[in-house]
Amino acid sequence: METRLTKLLNIRYPLLQGGMALNSGAALAAAVSNAGAAGIIASGGRDVAWLRKEILLAHSLTQAAFGVNIPLPMRTASELTAACLELKPRFVSFSAGKPRPDTIQKLHEQEILVFSVVPNLRAALGAEQAGVDAIVIEGMESGGHVGEMTTMSLLTDVLPQVSIPIVAAGGLSDGRGLAAALIMGAEGVQIGTAFLLAEECDTHPQAKEAVRQAKGSDVHLVGKYGSRAGVSRGIGEKFFRDYQELEATHPSEQALLDFFSHVNYRTSVLGETESGFMYAGQAIEQLREIRPAAEIVKNYMQQAEQALKRATQFL
Ligand SMILES: Cc1cc2nc3c(=O)[nH]c(=O)nc-3n(C[C@H](O)[C@H](O)[C@H](O)COP(=O)(O)O)c2cc1C
């Protein structure tokens, strides 16, 4: 399959594995890239030494393009970027903020592509103007920190206004989502939750099991728009109920930050699913099997091709 995204990254399929803090390391990213899509190492919640080690490991596991995700609110974002400048993943995807034009320029000088993950049109236009190579529009169906717009509304409103390649994310857990996004005019998709069930994903086995058993109605939004802790989507009934109780007390900024502190680590890494909150997206009910990343990619692409062929029958 050929789109502007596959040409940009020299990959077979227009599919990115989204960076997932504390879950997606080199093993997953390289397995996805070796399967013809592009994997992303997530630097969220990690230190620079960890990121350096994982980039080097990924280079040893694959010749294909892989990326690194850097959430810009991280205090160490510039050190993480410096590690990328030196160790050269094919691309860096910045999220939760706009990368500065001089940062983009430095990455370009090292032939590293720059992607920006955005939650709305304003941010997409800002990222395009700053000089990024592609934009990931991430709908609020996604797992993890989310904005307020849905993927379909973003596809509808952002595509006509932006000329660089657009990748759609959020709620596209099976290949029909790629077909739909391509038909809308996107150049590819980014999926996260579906890859939590990859054998190579670092997610704690208990957390994987919670994802495997979750229903769509188990997936909740927790948090307050505009607060520093932001809004996250995931599974964890107790955490969700405790949050609702906290919210009724009109909590301070600090109380919200404290409430969320380390919950991703406790769940993804330590497997505390009873009290924790596992980031996961809404489109979760098709995800019932733990299997190699290559199989996930293959199956996803078969579904996409079938859906695209079916679509032509309507003409
Ligand atoms: C467990 C988990 C952790 C995530 N962490 C990050 C992150 O650190 N940075 C980021 O830009 N996006 C993060 N995301 C979002 C994904 O990169 C991706 O855009 C999203 O999962 C796509 O939606 P889907 O889950 O419906 O497939 C995370 C998602 C999940 C499920």
Ligand as a Chemical Component Dictionary entry (heavy atoms), coordinates in Angstrom:
data_LIG
# 
_chem_comp.id                   LIG 
_chem_comp.type                 NON-POLYMER 
_chem_comp.pdbx_formal_charge   0 
_chem_comp.three_letter_code    LIG 
# 
loop_
_chem_comp_atom.comp_id 
_chem_comp_atom.atom_id 
_chem_comp_atom.alt_atom_id 
_chem_comp_atom.type_symbol 
_chem_comp_atom.charge 
_chem_comp_atom.model_Cartn_x 
_chem_comp_atom.model_Cartn_y 
_chem_comp_atom.model_Cartn_z 
_chem_comp_atom.pdbx_ordinal 
LIG C1  C1  C 0 -1.117 2.766  27.448 1  
LIG C2  C2  C 0 -1.054 3.960  26.552 2  
LIG C3  C3  C 0 -0.069 4.917  26.779 3  
LIG C4  C4  C 0 0.043  6.025  25.920 4  
LIG N1  N1  N 0 1.072  6.909  26.100 5  
LIG C5  C5  C 0 1.282  7.889  25.203 6  
LIG C6  C6  C 0 2.442  8.719  25.276 7  
LIG O1  O1  O 0 3.298  8.549  26.151 8  
LIG N2  N2  N 0 2.586  9.689  24.343 9  
LIG C7  C7  C 0 1.670  9.891  23.331 10 
LIG O2  O2  O 0 1.853  10.780 22.487 11 
LIG N3  N3  N 0 0.568  9.113  23.235 12 
LIG C8  C8  C 0 0.370  8.109  24.124 13 
LIG N4  N4  N 0 -0.710 7.264  23.974 14 
LIG C9  C9  C 0 -1.577 7.409  22.779 15 
LIG C10 C10 C 0 -1.103 6.490  21.627 16 
LIG O3  O3  O 0 0.158  6.863  21.149 17 
LIG C11 C11 C 0 -2.091 6.481  20.440 18 
LIG O4  O4  O 0 -2.150 7.735  19.811 19 
LIG C12 C12 C 0 -3.489 6.076  20.867 20 
LIG O5  O5  O 0 -3.427 4.943  21.683 21 
LIG C13 C13 C 0 -4.355 5.788  19.650 22 
LIG O6  O6  O 0 -5.663 5.436  20.010 23 
LIG P1  P1  P 0 -6.154 3.913  20.290 24 
LIG O7  O7  O 0 -5.661 3.602  21.655 25 
LIG O8  O8  O 0 -7.625 4.016  20.206 26 
LIG O9  O9  O 0 -5.543 3.041  19.240 27 
LIG C14 C14 C 0 -0.866 6.180  24.852 28 
LIG C15 C15 C 0 -1.887 5.222  24.659 29 
LIG C16 C16 C 0 -1.986 4.132  25.497 30 
LIG C17 C17 C 0 -3.070 3.111  25.237 31 
# 
loop_
_chem_comp_bond.comp_id 
_chem_comp_bond.atom_id_1 
_chem_comp_bond.atom_id_2 
_chem_comp_bond.value_order 
_chem_comp_bond.pdbx_ordinal 
LIG C1  C2  SING 1  
LIG C2  C3  SING 2  
LIG C2  C16 DOUB 3  
LIG C3  C4  DOUB 4  
LIG C4  N1  SING 5  
LIG C4  C14 SING 6  
LIG N1  C5  DOUB 7  
LIG C5  C6  SING 8  
LIG C5  C8  SING 9  
LIG C6  O1  DOUB 10 
LIG C6  N2  SING 11 
LIG N2  C7  SING 12 
LIG C7  O2  DOUB 13 
LIG C7  N3  SING 14 
LIG N3  C8  DOUB 15 
LIG C8  N4  SING 16 
LIG N4  C9  SING 17 
LIG N4  C14 SING 18 
LIG C9  C10 SING 19 
LIG C10 O3  SING 20 
LIG C10 C11 SING 21 
LIG C11 O4  SING 22 
LIG C11 C12 SING 23 
LIG C12 O5  SING 24 
LIG C12 C13 SING 25 
LIG C13 O6  SING 26 
LIG O6  P1  SING 27 
LIG P1  O7  DOUB 28 
LIG P1  O8  SING 29 
LIG P1  O9  SING 30 
LIG C14 C15 DOUB 31 
LIG C15 C16 SING 32 
LIG C16 C17 SING 33 
# 
